[in-house]
Amino acid sequence: MKIFTSGLVTETNTFAPFPTGLKDFQIVRPIDVADGRPFTDWAAVMQVFREEAEARGWEFAFGLHAVAEPAGTTVRSAYETLRDEILVALQAAMPVDAVLLDLHGAMVAQGYDDCEEDIVSRVRDIVGPDVIIGIELDLHCHVLQSLVDTADVICIYKEYPHTDILDRAHDLVKLVAETHEGKINPTMALYNCQMVGMYLTPYEPMRSFVDDMFAAEGKDRVLSLSLAHCFPWGDVPHLGTKMLAITDGNIQQAANVAASFGKKFVAMRHEVDTKPRGLKETFDEAVAVGNGPVVIADATDNPGGGAPSDSTTALREMLDRGLTNTAIAMIWDPVIVNIVMSTEVGAILDVRLGGKLGPMSGDPLDLQVEVVGIIPQMVQDFPQPGSEPIALPCGDAVALRCQGIDIIVNSLRGQVFTPQVFTNFGIDVRQKDILVVKSTQHFYAAFAPIASKILYMDAGGALQSDYPSLPYRHDHSHKYPWIEDPIVT
């Protein structure tokens, strides 16, 4: 058996004030992983595919893997350049028995509302009807029925934070292998919940819903279940939460199972809908806790959702309240990082920090700071229980101290995944009263064990959670939370 693998991964915030261009993609090509060199960072899914192929005695062909931090709409030429490179590599690899793709599911480019559907349809045109196409998607995806009709197997992450990326890659390979061997005949069905929201899987009732999906798999010929949460800041016509079921050779059963789980989820809509607190309410509660560290998710400035990560709103509140023994990470300000990198630990500097990319970033802060740490090309690990963590670059990073607040500033826009963004500088997070992290939920797995309390904050940044107030171009008025009872299909 011969498989062809590739990946093109980014999440598009159509409201973001800055586009995603070709230079924003970290690209891995065959020459970069020749002679058995491992796939790293976000390309770790390709490493799973390669190791699975080697273990099964398959021939492994690889096109490219490109990933960009979430931002605004992808420039058309950038998308088409990367897409076409994948397609040319596939043509050169033909004939193949299966194609395995690592995609996001919420990529939008100029002229393309759904890049994943476009890629997969073009792959199908090349390989024909008999080659198996398997896809892994992020759970913050927009899934079209045409994508389900074109692919053979789709596996979507189940966990948020995404601690199961590599597990789902293994699931995908297993289903593709069993399909090729004739052991199963995957039949997929999609149920549209007509909801828009963000759903955190560690908390009830989401935790039980995810556990129920796991429990149903492998029974009564149910092969796989996935909830496509949607990405609320991706304004496409098909935005919304959907339930995907894969059964063995029975499309009607797949439709029934998808509807059963989908209706159950719709009934939970008020309980699963995430409602972050406002800025002042969040800090009032954090201060009142009295023992730390209280972890505050600065969710509306999460670069993992396409926000700039240069908002000064939370830091200004900390300064105005005179909070000390606190820390915040990571403010994206490559200009400040570049200046600090030319100094040394102990230097006292006047800096104009953050607030550069738009009105939702707040105003820059003029601060006098002490340099307490400098780390060229800092790395943090994204935990993947059962597998090695995914090592993610942060760019150059510096730690600044101002009025008792430790401020981590970095040059490569990216969210906080672990306390390493503090501890790498020798900052003892367990002794802090408050830790503010620019993330929505991916911080949770690594911070929950040390947190006295976790609070989710809407500080008015680019990822505002009052969805009906966002300037959507497309009509979503038939969905929850626009209406109380969504019109489900």
C-alpha positions in Angstrom: 0.0 0.0 0.0 1.2 3.5 -0.9 0.0 6.6 0.9 0.5 10.2 0.1 0.4 12.8 2.9 0.4 16.5 3.2 -0.9 19.3 5.4 -2.1 22.9 5.0 -3.2 24.3 8.4 -4.5 27.7 9.5 -7.6 29.0 11.2 -9.0 32.2 9.7 -10.5 35.0 11.7 -12.3 36.9 9.0 -12.6 39.9 11.4 -8.8 40.2 12.0 -7.2 43.4 10.7 -4.1 41.7 9.2 -4.0 39.0 6.5 -2.3 35.7 6.4 0.5 35.8 3.7 2.9 33.2 2.4 5.7 34.4 4.7 3.4 33.6 7.7 3.5 29.8 7.0 6.1 27.5 8.5 6.7 25.1 5.6 8.2 21.6 5.8 9.2 20.0 2.5 10.6 16.6 1.7 14.2 17.8 1.8 13.6 19.0 5.4 12.8 15.5 6.6 15.0 13.4 4.4 17.0 10.6 5.8 14.6 10.0 8.5 14.8 13.4 10.1 11.7 13.9 12.3 8.7 16.1 11.6 8.4 18.6 14.5 6.2 21.4 15.8 2.8 21.4 14.2 3.9 19.0 11.6 4.0 16.2 14.2 0.9 14.7 12.6 3.0 13.9 9.6 5.4 12.1 11.9 2.5 9.9 13.1 1.6 9.2 9.5 5.2 8.2 8.6 5.7 6.0 11.7 2.4 4.3 11.1 3.3 3.7 7.5 6.7 2.3 8.4 5.2 0.0 11.1 2.6 -1.3 8.5 5.1 -1.8 5.7 3.5 0.9 3.6 5.2 3.2 1.1 5.2 6.8 2.4 5.1 9.8 0.0 5.1 13.3 1.4 4.2 16.6 -0.4 4.5 19.5 2.1 3.2 20.6 5.4 2.5 24.3 6.0 1.0 25.9 9.1 0.3 29.5 10.0 -0.7 31.1 13.3 -4.4 32.1 13.0 -4.9 35.5 11.5 -7.0 37.2 8.9 -8.1 36.0 5.5 -5.3 34.2 3.6 -4.0 36.0 0.6 -5.2 34.2 -2.5 -1.8 33.7 -4.1 -0.4 32.3 -0.9 -3.2 29.7 -0.6 -3.1 28.7 -4.3 0.7 28.5 -4.2 0.7 26.0 -1.3 -2.3 24.1 -2.5 -0.9 23.7 -6.0 2.4 22.5 -4.6 0.6 19.8 -2.8 -1.4 18.8 -5.9 1.7 18.7 -8.1 3.4 16.5 -5.5 0.4 14.2 -5.5 0.4 13.9 -9.3 4.1 13.0 -9.2 3.4 10.3 -6.5 0.6 8.6 -8.4 -0.6 5.9 -8.3 -1.4 5.9 -4.6 -3.8 3.8 -2.5 -4.7 6.5 0.0 -4.3 10.2 0.7 -4.0 11.4 4.3 -4.4 15.1 4.8 -3.8 17.3 7.9 -6.1 20.3 7.5 -7.7 22.7 9.9 -11.2 23.1 8.7 -11.6 26.8 9.1 -9.2 28.2 6.5 -10.6 31.0 4.4 -8.7 32.6 1.5 -9.6 35.4 -0.9 -12.1 33.8 -3.3 -12.4 30.6 -1.2 -14.9 30.4 1.7 -13.7 26.8 2.4 -10.2 26.0 1.5 -10.4 22.5 2.8 -13.3 21.6 0.6 -11.5 23.1 -2.4 -8.3 21.1 -1.7 -10.1 17.8 -1.1 -12.2 18.1 -4.2 -9.1 18.7 -6.3 -7.4 15.8 -4.7 -10.4 13.6 -5.6 -10.2 14.8 -9.2 -6.6 13.6 -9.3 -6.9 10.2 -7.6 -10.3 9.2 -8.8 -13.2 7.5 -7.0 -11.4 4.4 -5.7 -8.5 6.0 -3.7 -9.2 6.5 0.0 -9.1 10.0 1.3 -8.7 10.5 5.0 -8.6 13.9 6.7 -7.8 15.1 10.2 -9.4 18.4 11.3 -9.2 20.7 14.2 -12.5 20.7 16.1 -12.9 24.5 15.5 -13.8 23.7 11.9 -16.6 24.5 9.4 -17.7 21.3 7.8 -19.6 21.3 4.5 -21.7 18.4 3.4 -19.7 18.4 0.1 -16.5 17.7 2.1 -18.2 14.7 3.8 -19.4 13.5 0.4 -15.9 13.8 -1.2 -13.8 12.3 1.6 -13.9 8.7 2.9 -12.9 9.2 6.5 -12.8 12.4 8.6 -11.4 12.4 12.2 -11.8 15.6 14.2 -10.1 16.4 17.5 -12.4 15.7 20.5 -10.6 17.7 23.2 -10.4 21.4 23.9 -7.6 22.0 24.8 -6.4 20.0 21.9 -4.5 17.3 23.8 -5.5 14.6 21.4 -4.1 15.8 18.1 -1.7 12.8 17.7 -4.3 10.3 19.1 -6.8 11.3 16.3 -4.0 10.9 13.7 -3.6 7.3 14.9 -7.4 6.8 14.7 -7.4 8.1 11.1 -4.6 5.8 10.0 -6.4 2.8 11.6 -9.7 3.6 9.8 -8.0 4.1 6.5 -6.0 0.9 6.9 -9.1 -1.1 7.7 -10.9 0.4 4.8 -8.1 -0.5 2.4 -8.1 -4.1 3.8 -11.8 -4.4 3.2 -12.6 -4.8 6.9 -14.8 -1.8 7.0 -16.8 0.4 4.7 -17.0 3.9 6.3 -20.3 5.7 5.8 -20.4 9.3 7.1 -23.4 11.6 8.0 -23.5 15.1 9.3 -26.1 16.7 11.6 -26.3 20.5 11.6 -26.9 21.8 15.2 -27.3 25.4 14.0 -25.3 26.7 16.9 -22.3 29.0 17.2 -20.1 29.0 20.3 -17.0 27.9 22.1 -17.2 24.7 24.2 -14.6 23.8 26.8 -14.3 20.0 27.1 -12.8 19.7 30.7 -16.1 21.1 32.2 -19.5 19.5 32.5 -21.6 18.8 30.6 -19.1 18.9 27.8 -16.8 16.4 29.6 -19.6 13.8 29.7 -20.6 14.5 26.1 -17.1 13.8 24.9 -16.8 10.7 27.0 -20.1 9.4 25.6 -18.7 9.8 22.1 -15.7 7.7 23.1 -17.9 5.1 24.7 -20.1 4.7 21.6 -17.1 4.2 19.2 -16.5 0.5 18.5 -20.0 -0.6 19.4 -22.9 -1.5 17.1 -20.7 -0.8 14.1 -20.1 2.9 15.0 -16.6 3.6 13.8 -16.0 7.3 14.8 -17.9 10.2 16.3 -16.8 13.9 16.2 -18.3 17.2 17.2 -17.2 20.0 14.9 -17.5 22.9 17.3 -17.1 25.7 14.6 -14.9 28.8 14.8 -17.2 31.7 15.7 -14.9 34.4 14.2 -14.9 32.7 10.8 -17.7 34.4 8.9 -18.7 31.9 6.3 -22.2 30.8 5.2 -21.8 27.4 6.7 -20.6 28.6 10.1 -22.0 26.4 12.9 -21.6 23.4 15.2 -22.1 20.0 13.5 -22.1 16.4 14.6 -20.3 13.9 12.4 -20.9 10.1 12.7 -19.1 7.3 10.8 -20.6 3.8 10.7 -19.7 0.6 9.0 -21.6 0.3 5.8 -24.9 1.9 6.9 -25.5 5.5 6.0 -28.9 5.5 7.6 -27.4 4.4 10.9 -24.8 7.1 10.6 -27.5 9.7 10.0 -29.5 8.4 13.0 -26.4 8.4 15.3 -25.4 11.9 14.2 -28.9 13.2 14.8 -29.1 11.5 18.2 -25.9 13.1 19.5 -26.6 16.4 17.7 -30.0 16.8 19.3 -28.5 16.0 22.7 -26.0 18.7 22.1 -28.6 21.3 21.1 -30.5 20.5 24.3 -27.3 21.4 26.2 -26.8 24.7 24.5 -27.3 27.0 27.5 -25.0 24.8 29.7 -22.1 24.5 27.2 -22.1 28.1 26.0 -19.0 29.8 27.3 -19.6 33.3 28.8 -16.4 35.0 29.9 -16.5 37.7 32.6 -15.8 41.3 31.9 -12.4 42.9 32.7 -13.2 44.5 36.1 -15.4 41.6 37.3 -12.6 39.2 36.5 -10.0 41.0 38.4 -12.3 41.7 41.3 -12.9 38.0 41.7 -9.2 37.1 41.2 -8.1 39.5 44.0 -10.9 38.2 46.3 -9.6 34.6 46.0 -6.8 35.4 48.3 -4.5 32.6 47.4 -2.7 32.0 44.2 -2.0 31.5 41.6 -5.3 32.5 40.0 -5.0 32.0 36.3 -6.9 34.5 34.1 -7.4 33.6 30.4 -7.2 36.8 28.4 -9.4 35.1 25.9 -10.3 38.0 23.6 -6.6 38.7 22.8 -5.8 35.0 22.1 -3.5 34.8 19.0 -4.6 31.2 18.6 -7.9 32.7 17.4 -6.4 35.3 15.2 -6.2 38.2 17.8 -3.1 40.3 17.7 -1.8 39.4 21.2 -0.7 42.9 21.7 -3.6 44.2 23.8 -2.6 46.3 26.8 -6.0 46.2 28.4 -5.3 43.6 31.1 -1.9 44.9 31.9 -3.2 48.4 32.2 -5.8 47.1 34.7 -3.1 45.4 36.7 -1.1 48.6 36.9 -4.0 50.8 37.7 -5.0 48.4 40.6 -1.4 48.4 41.9 -1.3 44.6 41.7 2.1 43.1 42.5 3.5 39.6 42.6 1.7 39.0 39.3 2.7 38.1 35.7 1.3 38.3 32.2 2.3 36.4 29.0 2.8 36.7 26.1 2.5 40.2 24.6 3.5 40.2 21.0 5.8 43.2 20.3 8.8 42.4 18.1 10.0 46.0 18.2 10.4 45.9 22.0 11.9 42.4 21.9 14.5 43.6 19.3 15.4 46.6 21.5 15.7 44.5 24.7 17.8 41.8 22.9 20.5 44.3 22.4 20.7 45.0 26.2 21.3 42.8 29.1 19.7 41.4 32.3 19.4 44.2 34.8 19.1 47.0 32.3 16.5 49.7 33.1 14.6 50.9 30.0 11.8 53.2 29.0 9.6 51.3 26.5 6.3 51.9 24.6 4.7 48.5 24.8 1.9 46.9 22.8 -1.3 48.4 21.5 -0.1 48.6 17.9 -2.4 46.6 15.7 -5.8 48.2 16.1 -8.3 49.9 18.4 -9.1 46.6 20.2 -5.5 46.3 21.2 -5.8 49.4 23.5 -3.3 52.2 23.7 0.5 51.5 24.0 1.8 51.7 27.5 4.8 53.9 28.3 6.6 52.0 31.0 9.9 52.0 32.8 11.0 48.4 33.0 13.8 46.2 34.3 15.1 43.5 32.0 15.0 40.2 34.1 15.4 37.7 31.3 16.4 37.3 27.6 15.9 34.0 25.7 16.7 33.7 22.0 14.3 31.4 20.2 12.3 30.3 23.2 10.3 27.1 23.0 7.2 25.9 24.9 5.7 22.4 25.0 2.1 21.6 24.2 1.1 18.5 26.2 -0.2 15.5 24.3 -1.0 12.8 27.0 0.2 9.4 25.8 2.6 11.0 23.3 5.6 13.3 23.4 4.6 17.0 23.8 4.6 19.1 20.7 7.4 21.6 21.0 6.3 25.0 19.7 8.5 28.1 19.0 7.9 31.4 20.6 10.5 33.4 18.8 12.9 35.6 20.8 11.4 36.3 24.2 12.2 38.7 27.1 11.0 39.1 30.6 10.4 42.6 31.8 9.5 43.7 35.4 7.4 46.8 36.0 5.9 47.8 39.4 5.9 44.2 40.6 4.5 42.7 37.4 6.5 40.3 35.3 5.7 40.8 31.6 6.7 38.3 29.0 7.1 39.8 25.5 7.9 37.8 22.4 8.6 38.2 18.7 6.6 35.3 17.2 2.9 35.7 17.7 1.5 32.7 19.5 -0.6 31.8 22.5 0.4 30.5 25.9 0.3 26.7 26.3 2.3 26.0 29.4 3.9 27.7 32.5 7.2 27.3 30.7 6.7 30.8 29.2 7.3 32.0 32.8 9.5 29.3 34.3 12.0 29.5 31.4 12.9 32.8 32.9 13.1 31.4 36.5 9.7 32.9 37.5 8.1 30.7 40.2 4.5 30.6 39.0 3.3 28.8 42.1 4.3 31.8 44.2 2.4 34.3 42.1 -1.0 35.7 43.1 -2.3 36.1 39.5 -1.1 34.8 36.2 -2.7 36.3 33.0 -2.3 34.2 29.9 -3.2 35.2 26.3 -5.1 32.0 25.4 -8.7 30.9 25.4 -8.3 27.2 26.5 -5.1 25.6 25.4 -3.4 26.8 28.5 -5.7 24.6 30.6 -4.0 21.2 30.6 -0.7 22.6 31.9 -2.0 25.3 34.2 -4.9 23.6 35.9 -2.7 21.5 38.1 -1.1 24.6 39.7 -4.1 27.0 39.6 -6.1 27.9 42.7 -8.8 29.1 40.3 -9.2 29.6 36.6 -11.2 32.6 35.3 -12.1 33.3 31.7 -12.1 37.0 30.7 -13.6 39.1 27.9 -11.5 42.3 28.0 -13.0 43.7 24.8 -10.3 42.4 22.5 -10.5 41.1 19.0 -12.2 37.8 19.9 -15.3 39.2 21.5 -17.7 36.5 22.7 -21.0 38.4 22.1 -21.4 36.8 18.7 -24.6 38.5 17.6 -22.9 41.9 18.0 -20.1 41.0 15.6 -20.3 42.5 12.0 -21.1 39.2 10.2 -21.7 39.6 6.5 -23.5 36.3 6.2 -26.9 35.6 7.8 -26.7 33.5 11.0 -30.0 34.7 12.5 -31.5 31.2 12.4 -28.8 29.9 14.7 -28.3 30.0 18.5 -27.5 32.4 20.2 -29.3 34.7 17.7 -32.5 32.8 18.4 -33.4 30.7 21.5 -34.5 27.7 19.6 -32.3 27.0 16.6 -33.8 25.7 13.4 -31.9 22.4 13.2 -31.5 20.2 10.0 
